[in-house]
Amino acid sequence: MDELNLKIRVADIKDVELILDLIGQKAEFDGYLDPLEATADKLRQTLFYSGLQDEVYLGLCSGTLKGAATQTKPKGFPSLAGNPLYYHPPQAQVLLAEVEGIAVGFALYFHTYSSFLAEPGIWLDDLFVQSHMRGKGIGQALIDCLVQIAAENNYGRIEWTVNNDNAPAVAFYKKQGARIMESIRLCRIDRIVISRLAGK
């Protein structure tokens, strides 16, 4: 992996277009382009404090990860009444995998909570490595970075879903020590149903 000159870093607001492109590549790989609604503006509003730019603390996996786990508002950053973007923390975090300075993969995750453990955890929503870079340890490096974040913050779990038909991914995750929870099914209420139920 050293010969790849691989670096894992926390994405910042300047990476929005890159993140959107990688999400699009993952959607195409998964065969889910139709439901893709992400835009650069939506990512900017939900992943970062709008207008924060260089002031965001960037934690690298090669150094301390405590700051990478939770992005906080720096001292002196203005709170603007009536602008909700300045009152909500980022809804998720993105780790970028770069080889020779070029992004070739990413992991997008957010924080969860387990009532059974009474501890927070990590939900890995996306893990993606471009096809020509697979099998080179990049996915492993992204998982390792998440494990470090979880360990340094005393999180109880890292969880995600995997398509049963994606045998290489299932094998890869099992190799990481992940248990495939066959008895648990993903439940989803989408925006249309939310609107209908909320309107009752």
N, C-alpha and C positions, 0 to 999 in steps of 0.2 A: 504493500500500500504506500510505502514511503516514496517509491519511484514515481507515483502518480502526482506527487506534490498536492495532496488532498488537504483541503481546509474546510472545516465546518464553522459557519458563522451565523450569528443572529441577523436576520434580515432587518433593514431599516426602511424608512418611508421612500427612499429613492429607488427601492427595489420593487415597487408596486407593479410596474409593467412586466417585469421579469417573473414575479410570482404569478400574475395572471396568465402569462404564457405557459408556465410549468403546469398550472392547474388545467389549462386547456389540453396540454399534452397528456396529462393523466386521464382526463375525461375521454379523450379519443382512445387511449389504450384500454380503458374500461368499457368502452362502447356506450358511454352515457353523455354524448354531446348535447342531446335535446334538452335535458333538464339543467344545463349549465347556464346560470343566471349571473355569475360573478362578473363584475366590471371593475375597472381600476378605481373609480370613485367609491364603490361599495367597499372594496378592500382597504382603501385609504382610511375610510371612516371607521371600519371595524377592527383593523389590525394595528392602527397607530393613532396617537393623538394628532389631530389635524394641525398641520403647520409646525409641528415640533422639529422635524428634520434632524439636524446634527446634534440636538441636545439629548436625544434618546441615548441611554446607556446601552452600549453593545457589549455583551459578554461573549467570550469565545470559549469553545470547548477545550482549547489547549490551556486555558487559564481558569479562573474561578467561574463557577456557573451560578452562584447565588443570585446575581443580578440578571442572569439570562432567564431565570424561571419566571420572574414577575417584572414586567416593565413598569416603572413608576414615573410620576411626573417629577422632573427636576425642580429644585428650589427656584423660586422666582418665576416659574411658568405661570402665565396669567389664567385666571378662571373667569370666563366671560359669561355673565348671567344670560340665560336664555339660549345658550348654545350647548346642546346636550353632548357634543363631541368632547367638550372640556370637562365633563363630569363623569364620563364612563371610561374605565380603563380599557385597554385593548382586549378584545374578545378572544383572541387566540395569538399564538406565537408561531413564527416560521423560522426554521433552520435551513440554511442553504448549504449544499455541498458543492464546492468549487474545486476543479482540477485545472491547474495552471491559470487560475483566475477566472475560469469560465464555469458558470453554474450548470451542473449536470443532474441535479436532483434536489429534492427538498422533503422536509417533514413539517407538517402543520399540526399543531396540537393545542389543546386547552386544558384547563383544570377542572377536575370533577371532585366529588365527595362521596365517600362510602359511609352510610349509616352503620353498617355492620362492623367496619373497622374504626369508625369515628375518626377517619383520617382523610386528607385530600389525596388525589391521584392525578394521573394524566390520561386524557383521551387522545389517542393518535388518530386524527381524522384522515390525514393523507400521508402516505410514504411513497415516493416515486423516484426512480432513477431512470434516466434515458436508456433506451434499449442497447445502444452501442457501448454503454459503460457498465452494464450489469455483469455480475460475476467478478468484480474487481475489489470488492470490500467496501463499496460506498454505502450501500444499504446498511451494512453492519456498522459502519462508522456513525451513521445517523441514529441507529438504535442505541449504540453505546453512549452517544451524547445524551439521549433521553434518559437512559439508565443513570448516568451521572447526575443529571438534574434531579431525578427522583430520589436518589440516594442522599444527595447533599441537602435536600429539603425535607427528608423523612416522609416522603409520600408512600402510601401503602400499595398502590397498584399502577400499572400501565396497561391500558386496554385499547382494543381496536377491533375492527371487523375484517374479515377476509372472505373473498368469493370462494365458495367450495370448489368451483371449477378451475381455480388457479392453483394447480398442484405445485408448481415451483414456489409460489409464495407461501403456501401451507407448509411445505417442507422447510423453507427458510425460517419461518416463525417458530416452528417446532424446535429447530436447531438452536434458537435463542433461549429455549426453555419455556416458551409460551404454551399454555394449555389451550387447546381448541375446545371451547365450551359447546359441545354438540346439543346439550339439552336446553340451551338458552336461545331464544329467537329475538331478532331485532324488531322492535315495534316502532312505527313512524306515523305521525300525524302531520301531513304537509300543510302548506299555506292555505289551500282551498278549504280543507276541512277545518283548519283553525278559524278561518273567517266564518264558516257556516256555524260552527259550534259557539263561537263568541257572539254571534248574532241572535242566539236563542233568547 
